[in-house]
């Protein structure tokens, strides 16, 4: 008898749960007035002078999408923590999206301002999708691709990089672009592909990376095989931040500049992020346009 009552009670509870779930799902499916936003997600930087590169992107995006709200987020927890110690608050993409959701935004396009679709990008993509699955979450979240997402992106990037070099650079002068690299992610192979694209356009232009392949050590034999006297060092990162200032152009013995000088080359470092090059920024903006064009608001 007691078992029979328990089963009836359990059935009643389950029935109520099903009814409540149905009501919740119905509420989530209610059509809301579209409210769009763009979230620009960069790795971030602690170098004040490097911020101008991100400011350039901000201007370009707002010009391209004057009717859409634009917000910022930094994906690097280390960068956010260091900036917070200086009294400067930058949100993570997740915190920024939670804020947009609380403000009633229904459609969000997240632009990845990373260079390759590596670990940072995939974490951003996975977490962004979760906000669309929440009850009363966004109706649509689209993540625009990072800089190098196709062979066409590589061709356009290589042309923009070479065209932005100093006018006084001579053909026999070598140029090494420094990317970040990632030993743990297959997207690191894009740096090797970019090296080939650059070489096809200019035999004295190379792509290297700090934490992936090819490294500076991999490129040194190629420099020795050419009649090179001078080497330009240029960041292949959105901003000329800590890696560019220290690992590339620093005075420490293991910086790229110091190593090349020890090899007997004259070295000139250019502290300018790719986000300061208009034709490079246009690639990111074009990726964002594709995402925004896929908003479903009707």
C-alpha positions in Angstrom: 0.0 0.0 0.0 2.8 2.3 1.0 4.6 1.4 -2.2 1.5 2.2 -4.3 1.1 5.6 -2.7 4.8 6.3 -3.2 4.5 5.4 -6.9 1.5 7.7 -7.3 3.3 10.5 -5.5 6.4 10.0 -7.7 4.2 10.0 -10.8 2.6 13.3 -9.7 6.0 14.9 -9.1 7.3 13.7 -12.4 4.2 15.0 -14.1 4.7 18.4 -12.5 8.3 18.5 -13.6 7.3 17.7 -17.2 4.7 20.5 -17.1 7.2 23.0 -15.7 9.8 22.0 -18.2 7.4 22.5 -21.0 6.5 25.9 -19.7 10.2 26.8 -19.4 10.9 25.7 -22.9 7.9 27.6 -24.2 9.2 30.7 -22.5 12.6 30.3 -24.0 11.1 30.0 -27.4 9.2 33.2 -27.2 10.2 35.6 -30.0 12.0 38.7 -28.6 12.8 41.9 -30.3 16.2 41.5 -31.9 19.0 43.3 -30.1 22.4 42.9 -31.7 25.9 43.2 -30.4 29.5 42.6 -31.5 32.1 41.3 -29.0 35.7 41.8 -30.0 37.8 39.2 -28.3 41.6 39.7 -28.3 44.3 38.0 -26.4 45.0 41.3 -24.8 48.1 43.3 -23.9 49.7 44.9 -20.9 51.9 47.3 -23.0 50.1 50.7 -23.2 51.7 51.6 -26.5 50.4 48.4 -28.1 46.8 49.2 -27.3 46.7 51.6 -30.3 46.5 48.5 -32.6 43.3 47.4 -30.9 42.0 50.9 -31.0 42.5 50.8 -34.8 40.3 47.7 -35.0 37.7 49.3 -32.8 37.4 52.3 -35.1 37.2 50.1 -38.2 34.5 47.8 -36.8 32.4 50.7 -35.6 32.6 52.2 -39.0 31.5 49.0 -40.6 28.7 48.4 -38.2 27.4 51.8 -37.0 24.1 50.4 -35.8 25.4 47.6 -33.7 26.7 47.8 -30.1 30.4 47.0 -29.8 32.1 45.5 -26.7 35.6 44.2 -25.8 37.0 41.2 -24.0 40.5 39.8 -23.4 40.9 36.0 -23.5 44.1 36.0 -21.5 43.6 35.6 -17.7 47.2 36.6 -17.1 46.7 39.9 -19.0 43.4 40.7 -17.3 45.0 40.0 -13.8 48.0 42.3 -14.5 45.7 45.1 -15.8 43.4 44.7 -12.8 46.4 45.3 -10.6 46.8 48.7 -12.4 43.1 49.5 -11.9 42.2 48.7 -15.4 39.2 46.3 -15.8 38.9 44.1 -18.9 36.4 41.3 -18.9 36.8 37.7 -20.1 34.6 36.8 -23.1 32.4 34.8 -20.8 31.8 37.7 -18.4 31.2 40.1 -21.3 28.7 37.7 -22.8 26.9 37.2 -19.5 26.6 41.0 -19.3 25.2 41.3 -22.8 22.7 38.5 -21.9 21.6 40.4 -18.8 21.1 43.5 -20.9 18.7 41.7 -23.2 20.8 41.2 -26.3 19.5 38.5 -28.5 22.1 38.2 -31.2 25.9 38.3 -30.7 28.7 38.1 -33.2 32.0 37.3 -31.5 35.1 38.3 -33.5 38.2 36.3 -32.7 41.2 38.7 -33.0 43.6 35.8 -32.7 46.0 35.0 -35.6 45.4 31.3 -35.9 42.4 29.0 -34.9 44.4 27.6 -32.0 43.7 26.8 -28.4 42.5 30.3 -27.4 40.1 30.4 -30.4 38.6 26.9 -29.7 38.0 27.7 -26.1 36.3 31.0 -27.1 34.1 29.1 -29.7 33.1 26.4 -27.3 32.2 28.7 -24.5 30.3 31.1 -26.8 28.1 28.2 -27.9 27.0 27.5 -24.4 25.4 30.9 -24.1 23.0 30.0 -26.9 21.9 26.9 -25.1 21.0 28.5 -21.8 17.3 29.1 -20.9 16.6 32.7 -21.9 20.1 32.9 -23.4 21.0 34.4 -26.7 18.9 33.4 -29.7 22.0 33.3 -31.8 25.8 33.4 -31.1 28.1 33.4 -34.1 31.9 33.3 -33.8 33.8 35.0 -36.6 37.0 33.3 -37.7 40.5 34.5 -36.7 43.0 36.0 -39.2 44.3 32.9 -40.9 41.3 30.7 -41.7 41.8 29.9 -45.3 44.5 30.0 -48.1 43.0 33.2 -49.3 43.5 34.8 -45.8 47.2 33.8 -46.0 47.6 35.3 -49.4 46.0 38.5 -48.4 48.0 38.7 -45.1 51.3 38.0 -46.9 50.6 40.8 -49.4 49.6 43.2 -46.7 52.7 42.4 -44.6 55.1 42.9 -47.4 53.5 46.1 -48.7 53.7 47.6 -45.2 57.5 47.2 -44.9 59.7 50.4 -44.7 60.3 51.9 -48.1 64.0 51.9 -47.5 64.1 48.1 -47.1 66.3 46.7 -50.0 65.6 43.5 -51.8 68.7 41.8 -50.3 67.6 42.7 -46.8 65.9 39.8 -45.0 62.6 40.2 -43.1 61.5 37.8 -40.3 58.0 38.0 -39.1 57.5 36.7 -35.5 54.4 34.8 -34.7 53.4 33.4 -31.4 53.1 29.7 -32.3 51.7 26.7 -30.4 53.5 23.4 -29.9 50.3 21.8 -28.5 47.9 22.7 -31.4 47.8 21.5 -35.0 47.0 25.0 -36.2 50.6 25.8 -35.5 51.2 24.4 -39.0 49.8 27.6 -40.4 53.0 29.4 -39.6 54.9 27.0 -41.7 52.4 27.5 -44.5 52.7 31.3 -44.1 56.5 31.0 -44.4 56.0 29.3 -47.8 53.5 31.9 -49.0 56.0 34.7 -48.0 58.9 32.8 -49.7 56.9 32.5 -52.9 56.5 36.3 -52.9 59.9 37.3 -51.6 62.8 34.8 -51.1 64.2 37.0 -48.3 60.9 37.1 -46.3 60.4 34.5 -43.5 57.9 33.5 -40.9 59.1 32.3 -37.5 57.4 31.8 -34.1 58.3 32.1 -30.4 56.6 28.9 -29.2 56.1 26.8 -32.3 57.6 26.0 -35.7 59.6 27.3 -37.4 61.8 28.8 -34.7 64.6 31.4 -35.2 67.1 28.6 -35.0 65.3 26.9 -37.9 65.6 30.1 -40.0 69.3 30.9 -39.3 70.7 28.4 -41.8 68.4 29.9 -44.5 69.8 33.3 -43.7 73.4 32.1 -43.9 72.7 30.6 -47.3 71.8 34.1 -48.7 73.9 37.2 -49.0 72.1 39.0 -46.2 73.7 41.8 -44.2 70.6 43.4 -42.6 67.5 41.8 -41.1 64.2 43.5 -40.3 62.2 42.0 -37.4 58.4 42.5 -37.5 55.7 41.1 -35.2 53.1 38.8 -36.7 50.7 39.4 -33.8 47.7 41.7 -33.5 49.7 43.9 -31.1 53.4 44.7 -30.6 53.1 43.5 -26.9 55.4 41.8 -24.5 56.6 39.2 -27.0 57.5 41.8 -29.6 59.1 44.2 -27.1 61.1 41.6 -25.2 61.4 38.3 -27.1 61.8 39.9 -30.5 63.4 43.3 -29.9 64.7 43.2 -26.3 68.3 43.5 -25.1 68.4 40.2 -23.4 71.0 37.7 -24.9 68.3 35.3 -26.0 66.1 37.9 -27.8 65.8 37.5 -31.6 67.5 40.8 -32.1 70.5 39.9 -29.8 70.9 36.5 -31.4 70.9 37.9 -34.9 73.4 40.6 -33.9 75.6 38.0 -32.4 75.5 36.3 -35.9 76.8 39.5 -37.4 73.7 40.9 -38.9 72.5 44.5 -38.7 69.0 44.4 -37.1 66.1 46.8 -37.2 63.0 45.9 -35.2 59.6 47.3 -36.2 57.3 47.5 -33.2 54.0 47.5 -35.0 51.2 45.0 -34.6 49.2 43.5 -37.5 46.1 45.3 -36.2 47.8 48.5 -37.2 47.9 47.5 -40.9 44.7 48.4 -42.6 44.7 45.6 -45.1 45.2 43.0 -42.4 42.4 44.5 -40.3 40.1 44.3 -43.3 40.5 40.5 -43.3 39.1 40.4 -39.7 36.3 42.8 -40.6 35.4 40.7 -43.6 35.2 37.6 -41.3 32.9 39.6 -39.0 30.7 40.7 -41.9 30.1 37.0 -42.8 29.0 36.3 -39.3 26.7 39.3 -39.0 25.1 38.4 -42.4 24.0 35.1 -40.9 22.0 36.6 -38.1 18.4 35.2 -38.2 16.2 38.0 -36.9 12.9 37.3 -38.7 
